[in-house]
Amino acid sequence: MGNELTLDNQVCFALYSASRAVTAVYRPILEPLGLTYPQYLVLLVLWENDPVTVKHLGEELMLDSGTLSPLLKRMIAAGLVTKERSSADERSVLVRLTPAGRDLRDRAAGVPAQVAAATGLTPARLRELRTTLREIAGAAQATAAGAD
């Protein structure tokens, strides 16, 4: 029997531990902005496309409504976003940036560079890693969807 069943040989654990470590890097960087990592992710989506439906936001961030709803409530309470029914389709709920949420983008401009520096990887290696991780995620999602 080979070494396949050791923790060090598990791709899932390498991904999990890297994810936890990188997420921990974000904490002190985002704290002065008054943001948590999940709130930062919501803002990234909204800074790119404002407004978006709650459904689209959940799909983009791969979050279910049980996780997304309380997250949005906290962001509404912090004055970063609003939620309202779509006038075009009252079944849809739109999430929209407030002026404070929009203004936070300038203050967050240095976050990616700080996180990149913390990885110790060159910009080219980071791009390659991001591509590889997207390939892994896509293949794993397709496999999981086929298993349903």
C-alpha positions as CSV (number, residue, x, y, z in Angstrom):
1,M,0.0,0.0,0.0
2,G,1.4,3.4,-0.9
3,N,1.3,6.8,0.8
4,E,-2.0,7.9,-0.7
5,L,-3.8,7.9,2.7
6,T,-1.5,10.4,4.5
7,L,-2.6,13.9,5.2
8,D,0.3,15.5,3.4
9,N,-0.7,13.7,0.2
10,Q,-4.3,15.0,0.2
11,V,-4.9,17.8,-2.4
12,C,-8.1,18.7,-0.4
13,F,-6.1,19.4,2.7
14,A,-3.5,21.5,0.8
15,L,-6.3,23.6,-0.6
16,Y,-8.1,23.8,2.8
17,S,-5.0,24.9,4.7
18,A,-3.9,27.4,2.0
19,S,-7.4,28.9,2.0
20,R,-7.4,29.2,5.8
21,A,-4.0,30.8,5.8
22,V,-4.8,33.3,3.0
23,T,-8.1,34.2,4.6
24,A,-6.3,34.9,7.9
25,V,-4.0,37.3,6.0
26,Y,-7.1,39.3,5.0
27,R,-8.3,39.8,8.6
28,P,-5.8,42.5,9.7
29,I,-5.8,44.1,6.3
30,L,-9.6,44.5,6.2
31,E,-10.1,45.4,9.9
32,P,-9.2,49.1,9.4
33,L,-11.9,49.2,6.7
34,G,-14.4,47.7,9.1
35,L,-14.9,44.7,6.8
36,T,-14.9,40.9,7.2
37,Y,-13.6,38.7,4.4
38,P,-17.1,37.7,3.3
39,Q,-18.2,41.4,3.3
40,Y,-15.2,42.2,1.1
41,L,-16.2,39.5,-1.3
42,V,-19.8,41.0,-1.6
43,L,-18.3,44.4,-2.2
44,L,-16.0,43.1,-4.9
45,V,-19.0,41.8,-6.8
46,L,-20.9,45.0,-6.3
47,W,-18.0,47.2,-7.3
48,E,-17.9,45.3,-10.6
49,N,-21.7,45.3,-11.1
50,D,-24.1,47.5,-9.1
51,P,-26.9,46.6,-8.5
52,V,-27.1,42.8,-8.5
53,T,-29.9,40.4,-7.5
54,V,-29.5,38.5,-4.3
55,K,-29.7,35.3,-6.4
56,H,-26.8,36.5,-8.6
57,L,-24.7,37.4,-5.6
58,G,-25.2,34.0,-4.1
59,E,-24.3,32.3,-7.3
60,E,-21.1,34.5,-7.8
61,L,-20.0,33.8,-4.2
62,M,-21.2,30.3,-4.0
63,L,-23.2,31.1,-0.9
64,D,-26.6,29.8,0.1
65,S,-29.3,32.2,1.3
66,G,-28.9,31.0,4.9
67,T,-25.3,32.4,4.8
68,L,-25.9,35.3,2.5
69,S,-29.0,36.8,4.3
70,P,-27.4,37.5,7.6
71,L,-24.2,38.8,5.9
72,L,-26.3,41.3,3.9
73,K,-28.2,42.3,7.0
74,R,-24.9,43.2,8.7
75,M,-23.8,45.1,5.7
76,I,-27.1,47.0,5.6
77,A,-26.8,47.8,9.3
78,A,-23.2,49.1,8.5
79,G,-24.6,51.4,5.8
80,L,-22.7,49.7,3.0
81,V,-25.6,48.3,0.9
82,T,-29.3,48.4,0.6
83,K,-31.8,45.7,-0.5
84,E,-35.0,46.4,-2.4
85,R,-37.5,44.5,-4.6
86,S,-36.8,44.9,-8.3
87,S,-39.4,47.1,-10.0
88,A,-39.0,45.0,-13.2
89,D,-39.6,41.7,-11.3
90,E,-40.9,41.8,-7.8
91,R,-39.7,38.3,-7.2
92,S,-36.1,39.5,-7.4
93,V,-34.4,41.4,-4.7
94,L,-31.7,43.9,-5.7
95,V,-28.6,44.6,-3.6
96,R,-27.2,48.1,-4.2
97,L,-24.2,50.0,-2.9
98,T,-24.7,53.0,-0.8
99,P,-22.4,56.0,-1.2
100,A,-20.4,54.7,1.8
101,G,-20.1,51.3,0.1
102,R,-18.9,52.9,-3.1
103,D,-16.4,55.1,-1.4
104,L,-14.9,52.1,0.4
105,R,-13.5,50.9,-3.0
106,D,-10.8,53.6,-3.0
107,R,-9.8,52.7,0.6
108,A,-9.6,49.0,-0.4
109,A,-7.5,49.6,-3.5
110,G,-4.3,48.3,-1.8
111,V,-5.8,45.1,-0.4
112,P,-4.9,42.8,-3.4
113,A,-1.3,43.9,-3.4
114,Q,-1.0,43.4,0.3
115,V,-2.4,39.9,0.1
116,A,-0.3,39.1,-3.0
117,A,2.9,40.2,-1.1
118,A,1.9,37.9,1.8
119,T,1.9,34.9,-0.4
120,G,5.5,35.3,-1.4
121,L,4.6,34.5,-5.0
122,T,5.4,36.6,-8.1
123,P,2.5,38.1,-10.0
124,A,3.0,35.5,-12.8
125,R,2.9,32.6,-10.3
126,L,-0.2,34.1,-8.7
127,R,-1.9,34.3,-12.1
128,E,-0.9,30.7,-12.9
129,L,-2.2,29.6,-9.5
130,R,-5.5,31.4,-9.9
131,T,-5.9,29.7,-13.3
132,T,-5.2,26.3,-11.9
133,L,-7.5,26.8,-9.0
134,R,-10.4,27.8,-11.3
135,E,-9.7,24.7,-13.4
136,I,-9.9,22.5,-10.3
137,A,-13.1,24.2,-9.1
138,G,-14.7,23.9,-12.4
139,A,-13.9,20.2,-12.8
140,A,-14.9,19.4,-9.2
141,Q,-18.2,21.3,-9.6
142,A,-18.9,19.4,-12.8
143,T,-18.1,16.1,-11.2
144,A,-20.2,16.9,-8.2
145,A,-23.1,18.0,-10.4
146,G,-22.9,14.7,-12.3
147,A,-23.1,12.8,-9.1
148,D,-26.5,14.3,-8.2
